[in-house]
Amino acid sequence: MIGVVMKSFQESTVEFASFIFERQKVVCYGLLNNAGGTTTVFNFPDETTAVSFQQSFLDKRNFQLIQNDAQLICFADYETVMRKSEDDARIRHLNYSRDFMMGTLAHVS
């Protein structure tokens, strides 16, 4: 097997956000990499809340969505995913940060 040698490293942008949806905290993070890939992951407290959020704001949208129990994985940036929920009274934004990743995601926690 021939290994691949990485000759250079460029930082990618990591997004972190938290908000309240239907009186429950949701934590999400995303990666905007230099190759053009974009992913946003939402971690809900339970599967019912994830399904409710999906049905309210994500159905019939123009990006791929995967549900993994109480987690929603969206192949779009955070602003695009949250666009339909901006003025909804069930959403209260708590925190948002966009930083550069240094190495791996292990340091984010």
N, C-alpha and C positions, 0 to 999 in steps of 0.2 A: 504494500500500500504506500502510495506517495503522499506525503504530507503537504499541506498548503502553508506557505510562509506568508505571514502578514507583514507587509513592508511599511505600512503606515497605519495610524489609528486616528480617526476623526471622531470627535464627540458627537453624540446624538442628544436630542432634546427629550427629557422625561417630564411628563406632566403629572401633577398630583392634585386631586381635588376631593373635597368632601362636602356633602350637602345633606339636608333633611328632606326626606320624601315620605309623606303620610306619617309624620311624627317618628320616623326611624332614620338613623344615620346610615348614609351610603358612602363608602370610600372607593375612590377610583384612581386609576393611574393609566398613563398612556405613554407610548413611545413613538416619536417622530424621527425615523432614522434617515440618514443621508442618502440612502438608496431609494427613497421615495415611499417606503412603507409606513403606514400609520395604523395604530391599534389603540383602542381605549377599552379598558377593563373595568367594569362596575361590580363591586362586591356588596351585595345586599344582605341584610340580616337573616332573610329567609327566602325560600323559593316563591312564596305567594307575593311578596313585595316586588321581586324581580319581574314576575309575570305581569303584575299590575302596571309597573313602569313601562315595560315593553309594549303592552297593549295601548297605553295612553299616549306614548310619545315615539315609539320606534316602528310600529307596523307600517308597511308600505313605504319605507324609506329607501333611498338609493344607495345603500351599502349593505354588505353582508353582516349577519348577526348570528352568533352562536350562543345558546343558553347552556350553561353547565350548572345545574341545580340553582343555587342562589347567586350565580355569577353570570353576567352578560358580557360577551366579548364582541365589540363592534369594530369593524375594519374601516374606521373613519376617525378624524381628529375630534377632540373633546367639544370644541365649539360647534361643529357640525352635528354631533350627536345630541347636544343639549339645546339646539336652536328652537325646537317646537315647545320646549318646556320653560322658556325664559320668563314668560309672564304668568305662569300657572301658580296659583296660591298654595298648592301642595308642596312646592319646592322652596326651600330656604337655603341659599348658598352660605357655606361656612368658611371654606378655605380653597384657594387656588394658587398653585405655584408652577412655574415652568423653569426648570434648571437644566444644566448639561450633565449628562451621565459621565462619570469618571470610572472607567473599568467595567464593573458589573452592577447589576441592580441590588446586590446584597447590601450596599451602604445606604439605601433609601429608607429602610425600616427604622 
